[in-house]
Amino acid sequence: MSSTILQKARDYEEEHSAAISAAERPAYHLTPYVGWMNDPNGFSFYHGKYHLFYQYNPYATHWGPMHWGHAVSTDLLHWEYLPCAIAPDSPSDNGPGCFSGSATEMDDGRQLLMYTSVVSEKQPNGEMRDIQTQSVAVGDGLDYEKPACNPVLTQKDLPEGYSKFDFRDPKIWREADGTYSAVTVALTEDGSGAAVLFQSKDGFDWHFVTVLARNNNVYGKMWECPDFFPLDGKHVLMVGPMEMRPSGEFHNGHNVIAFIGSYDEKTHTFTREQVQLVDGGIDFYATQTTQAPDGRRLMTAWLQTWSDTEDKPQGCKWFGQTICPRELHLKDGHIVQTPVRELDAAHGKRTLHEDVTVQNETALAGIGGRIADLTVTVAAGEYRSFTVKLAADAAYHTCLTYDPYTSLLTLDRSCAGSRTDIVHTRSCKVRSQNGALKLRILLDKNSVEVFVNDGEQTMTAWIYTPQSADGITFAADGQATITVEQFELNL
């Protein structure tokens, strides 16, 4: 039975969602039912459908008391909105709300949600602070109940010296023997983050197991949104560091990084071997993965970052979106990302231009639009730079520019419609191939996702360009030989 607070949210979203037409939303990127979205939560396959929850303020297009929005899909492209799943309506989460978490299936067929519950408490010095604990909710894929045992994890379950103010974002999964495991993040006594492993036999009574990894002030400060999963014979610990300083491929601010290594399941020891940036673009945070019924490891993320959340279209009726889900694989010790293969089934009309020589800005017949799957292959050769303009007209454009001498690919959305002086340009170093480059570009109404050299790297950004700006052009300093393939998307 839903609480008054939850029912209020459900009534509000049902009433106000009618004011948002399908034409006002992206074609295949999930947006909130109404209001605000940040971190995706509870990404899982349950009772024949993919479930995706998300941090949610239904009442405004800015962050507010956190609920969990809810949507389901059979193909990861078309999403059906379900009523708000949980709201800040219990003693353990009656303050700022129900923060990020995850989902799994129980032995009795019910779905178990695990999330960070937050209450505000007055401290000895008189200051009000948010206390973070972990709670659970159990349901049938539509309605969820919070048991009396909440919260199921508190500061007392952490090692000595760990903070009760920064202890959040549980990612839950089932072990082969049925054990429930969850990794959370917590702030340690040195002022930086750690990934902490807990386990439970029944999903309700949890205990501390080990600290999987400590930051030691190397990768930013506090970590967020952890995930821990097997991938092609290795294990991956994925986290979102806050307050990063720029170093190598890691940019300042919020990043998502992946530690790749080995895991001893008996001793619960994770040995880090490699670390990589997960996305080199501008807007990508709060990743979460799940395993598809066919064994694929799928990842979603918030197609946004915290530094630019105030830059939104005037009068917008929703804010925030998720990426098109991606498949993850390991290649030579490096995570490779590709769009989910379900996108191929949406391919419509194909336009192909082979071995075209470009120099001055060139448009190609049939290449354009704002909803497309575009692949651009640049042949090895002598040219000084190569540029693709997307979502372009006389006033607007977003550019991808490649410098073969430095191997830098630069994403620039300075002219994409923003009115705020925030980060609009970012570069990543790609594998040098004597000028050869392959870019797969997913375009939707409000976003660009770039997959470099079959997913060796990715770059992601939102764009708030008017939909009438739908040109795509190509240019080179020197001469470049390119092959361009575009699929319209039947969505």
Secondary structure, 3 states (H helix, E strand, C coil): CCCHHHHHHHHHHHHHHHHCCHHHCCCCCCCCCCEEEEEEEEEEEECCEEEEEEEEECCCCCCCCEEEEEEEECCCCCCEEEEEEECCCCCCCCCCEEEEEEEEECCCCCEEEEEEEEEEEECCCCCEEEEEEEEEEEECCCCEECCCCCCCECHHHCCCCCCCCCEEEEEEEECCCCCEEEEEEEECCCCCEEEEEEEECCCCCEEEEEEEEECCCCCCCCEEEEEEEEECCEEEEEEEECCECCECCECCECCCEEEEEEEECCCCEEEEEEEEECCCCCCCEEEEEEECCCCCEEEEEECCCHHHCCCCCCCCCEECCECCCEEEEEECCEEEEEECHHHHHHEEEEEEEEEEEECCCEEEEEEECCCEEEEEEECCCCEEEEEEEEEECCCCEEEEEEECCCCEEEEEEEECCCCCCCCCEEEEECCCCCCCEEEEEEEECCEEEEEECCCCEEEEEECCCCCCCCEEEEEEEECEEEEEEEEEECC
